[in-house]
Amino acid sequence: MKCKKYLALLTLLICFSLFLFPGISKADLHPTYCTINNIMYAVHFDVREATVRGLEKTNVTSVSIPSTIKVRGVQCKVVAIGYDAFKNNTSLTSISIGDNVKVIRDAAFAGCTKLAKVSGGKNLIAIYKEAFKKCTSLKSFTLHKSVYSIGAKAFMGCKALETITVKTTMLVDKSHVGTSAFAGINEKVTIKCPKKYVKEYKKAWRKKGISKKATFE
């Protein structure tokens, strides 16, 4: 009896959402794929969120990921950059990340050997494993206040990485930073972190691949 009541409630909720958004069908409760301004997305209409899947045409040098997109009249937040989204794109030199992006997933930019500039992303929470692995032209990166975790090998092999600006205090906990996250980056990298946490960061990040020649300030 309880099961029937739950099913009835679920059906009612679905019907109500379809009434509110007449351009959406039941099939749209699963991801819908679309391309806007050359960026491919997986859209979840049920939560009005979208994930970047990659580029339709990959021979572009600069990409700006928006905070929101409008699909079938519905405004959706762009909340994630998906697995392998830009992997091995050797044309890309700069990326701007929208304010609603919370997650950069596994290997999203791995092997983007010409990627030199990453801007935006002020509300990022997590950078997954190998996200920027072997981005050999990347010179600087900012970890904003909201960043909570960095996956294993996230910046491995970023040999040109000269400056890391750390605004978050949550990465002093070494369990929030994956194995070899910074292995193979510039040996003389300068890490700018909150003054109260310089010692803590130095101690925690040495174990994650940061060279003894690095400067913490």
N, C-alpha and C positions, 0 to 999 in steps of 0.2 A: 504493500500500500504506500509506504514512504517513498519507494522507488518511483512509483507512478507520479507522485506529487512533485518529486525533483525533476522528472522528465517534463512534466507540464510547465514547471517554472522556467526551465531552460528554454523550452519552445517559446514561451511568452517573451523572454528576454531577447531571443533572436529576432522574433517578429517585431519587437519594439525598436531594435536597432535598425532593422530594415525599413521601418516606418520613418525613423529619424533621418536616415541616409538612403533615399530611394534609388540612388545610383549604384548601391551595393547589393550583390546577390549572396545567397548562402555560400556559394563557392568561394567568395572573397574572404571567408573566415580562415582560409588557407592563404599562403603567400601569393600575391599577384605580381608579375614581373613587368617592368616598364622601363623605358629609357627617356630621360629628359636632359636636354642639352649635352648629349653624348655620355652621360653618366647612367649606368644601369642600376636599377634598384629592385629589391624584394620588398613589397609593401604588405603590411598586415593591417587591413582596414579595421579589424576588431579592436585594436588598441591605437589605431591611427599613428603607426610608426613605420619607419622605413630603414633598410640596411643597404649600404652601398655594395654592389656586387662587382663593379669594375667599370671599364670604359668600352663603349661600342667600337670606337676607333681609337687605337692605342698610340698613334703617332702624334701626340700632343705634348707640349712641354710644360704647360701650367694647368692645374685643375683647382677649382674652387668648389668645395662641398658645401651646399647651402644648409641653413638651419632647418628649413622646412621645404616641402614640395607639395604641389596641389595635383591630386589625381582624381579624376571623375568628380570634381567639385569638392573633394574632401581634403582638408589641410592635414598633412602628416609630418611629424617630427622626424628628422634624419638622426637616428640615435646610435648607429654603429657603422663601422667600416668592416666589411666581411672578410672571411678567410680568403687568403690569396688574391684579394681584390685587385691589387696593382702589381702583383708579384712579377719580377723580372722585366718590368717595363723600363727599357733603357732610353726612352725619350723623355720621360718625366723629369723636370728639374725643380719644380716647386709645387707645393700643395698647401691650400688653405682649408682648415678644418672648421666646420660650422659649430656654433655654440651649443647645439643640442646633442652633439656626438659624445657619448659616454664611454664607448669601447672601441678599441682598435684590435681586431682579432688576429689570430695566428697568421704570420707571414704576409700580412696585408701589403707591406711595401718591400718585402725581402727581395734583394737582388736588383733594386732600383739604383743602379750604379751612378746615375747622373743626378739623382735627387739631392739638391744642395740646401733647400730651404723648406722648413715646415713651420707654418704659422697658424694661429688660432688654437682651437682645442682647449679653451679655458675651463671647460667643464668635464674634461676627461676624467674617468675614474680608473680605468684599467687599460694597460697596454699588454697584450697577450704575447706568448712566446714567439720569438723570431720575427716580431712585427717589422723591425727595421734592419734585420740581419743583412750585412754586407751592402749597406747603403754607403758606399765608399767615398761619396762626395759630400755627405752630410757634415756640415761644419759646426752647427750649434743646435741645441734643443732645449725647450723650456718645459719643465714639469710643473704644471700649475697646482694651486692649492688643493684641488679636489682629487688629485691622483693618489690612489690607495695601493695599487699593486703594479709591478712590472714582471712580466714573465721571463722564463729562462731564455737566454741568448737573444733577448729583445734587441740589443744594439751590438751584438757580436760582429766584429769585423768592420765597424765604422771607423776606419783608420784615420779619417780626416776630422773626426769629432773633437774640436778644440775647447768648446765651452758647453757646460750643462748648467742651466739655471734652475735651481730647485726652490720652488715656492711652497711646496707641501712639507708638512712635518711628519707625515704618516709613513714615509719610507725609511725612517731611522730603524724601524723594526725589520731586521734582516729577513724575517719570514715573509715579508711583503715583496721581496725582490728575489727573482728566480736565479738559479745556478748560472754562472757565467753571463749574466745579463749584460755586462760591459767588457767582456773579454775581447781583446784585440782592437780596442779603440786607441786613439792617440795617447801615447804614454805620458805626455805632458799636459793632458787635459786639465782645464781649470773648472772646478765645481763650485759654483756660487750658491750657497745655501743659507737658511736663516741663521743668524749669528749665534743664537743660543744652542744650536744643534750641530755646529761644526765638528766637534769631537765625536759625537754620536754617528754622524754620517761617515766620517773618516774610518771609524772602527767597523761599521757595518758593511760599507761598500768595498773595502779592501778585499773582502772575501768573495766579492761578486765580479772580480776581474779588473778592478781599478789598479793601475800601476802605482808603485811606491814613489814614482816621479811626479805623480799628479798633485795638483795644488787644491786644497780645500780652503775656501774663504767665505 
